[in-house]
């Protein structure tokens, strides 16, 4: 595409119009014409120097386990804290609560355990895509468990 724009420029035609037709920014064309590399090309070159065939980006199949677990860690932490505090509350107050409180608390623990499981699965997802669906499930399950807690407190 750049040779076409160069030909248009050599023929005294409009570079702006040629860039618009090819959907290229004029700054990118002039950067290419000046021999400068874009920031993305520089990163790609650095990754190739380190031995990687291509840079690792969100959405790539080569996304590392560390990046996936960085994404999953807030979900895991929040889910585990809710599970821990709910379980501790059941254990501490077992003799003071009614059977309906026991049942609703057990449902809450089960829901938080499901949230922990889905949170961990975010870290093990190898599809290469950001697991929006799983993150949404974790948020919805936590919200539902908090709703059960609200109902439990009203009983």
N, C-alpha and C positions, 0 to 999 in steps of 0.2 A: 504494500500500500504506500510506503514511503517513496518508492521510485515514481509512482504515479503523481504524487504531490510534487516531487522534484521536477518532473517533466512539466507540470502545470506552471511551476514557478519559472522554469527556464523559458517557457513560451509566453511569459509576461501575463499569465492568467492569475486569477484570484486564488491565493493559497487558503484564505479563510473559507471560501466556498468548497474547495476540494477537501479540506479537513472535515467540514460539516457533512459532506456527502459520504465520506468514509468513516464517520463517527470517531474521529481522532482529534484530540485537543491540539491546538496549535502549539502550545508549550511542549507537548510530547514530540511533535514533529521537529521543532527547532532544537530540542534537546538531542534528538537522534541525529539531526543534521550537523550539530556541533560535536558529535562524537562522544557525548556524555552518556553514562549508564544511568538508568533509573535506579531508585533505591531498591526496588524489588529485584532487579537484575544483579545488583551488588550482593544482596542477601543470597540469591541463588548461587552466585559464584563462590561465596564463602562456604556455603553448605557443600558444594562440590569439592572444594579444597579439603574439607574435613573428611571426605570419603562418602558422604551421603549423596545418593543419586539425585535426590530432589529435596527441597525444603519441606519441613513438616509444618503443615498448617491445619487449622480447624477444618474438619471435613475431609481430611486425607486419611487413607487407610493406615498410614504409618504413624498416626498419633500415638505417642508413647503412653505407657501405663501411668507414669508420673503425672502427666497432664490430665488423664482421665480421672485419677484419684484426687487431683487438686479440684477438679470440678465437682466431684462427689463428696468431698470431705465436709463441707458445710451441711449438706443434707444428712450425712451419716451422724455428725455430731449432734445436730438438733434432734433428730429422731431418737438417738440413743439417750440423750438427756431426758426427753419426755418419757421414754420407756423406764429409765432408771427411777425418776421421781414418782411416776405412777406406781411402779412396783414397790418402792420404799413406802409410799403412802398406804398401800394395801397392807403391807406387812406390819407397819406400826399401828394402824388403826383397825386391825382385823376384828378385835373383840368389841369395838365400840360401834361398828357399822351393821346395818341390817343386811339381810340376804340380797335385796335388790341392789344395794350399794356394792356388794361383793360381785354380783353378776355384771353390773355396768363397768366396774373397775377392771374386771377380767376382759371385757370386750375392748376397753381402752388399751389395755396391755397388748392384746392381740393386734389391734390396729397399729399401734406404735411399732410392734415387731414386724408387721408387714411393711411399714414405712422404712424401717432399718434395712430390711431385705432388698427393697427396691433401691434404696440409696446405695447399698453396696453393689448392686447390679449395674449402677451407672458407672462405677469404676471399672467393672469388668467388661463393659460393652465394647466389642471390637469392630463394630460396623464402620467406624471412622466418622460417623456423623455425631453431632451434638444430640444427646438423647433427651430432647425436649419433652417427649411423651412421658418418659419415666420420671423426669423432674416434676412434671405436672401431676402425675399420680401421687408422688410423695407429698406434695403440697396439699392436694385434695384429701388424702388419707389423714394427714395431720389435722386439717381443718375439721374433718368429720369426727375425729377422736376428741377434739376440743369441744365440739358440739355435744358429744355424748357426756363429756365432763360437765358441761353446763346443765344438761338434763339431769345428771346424777345429783348435782347440787340443789336442784329444784325439788327433788323427791324427798 
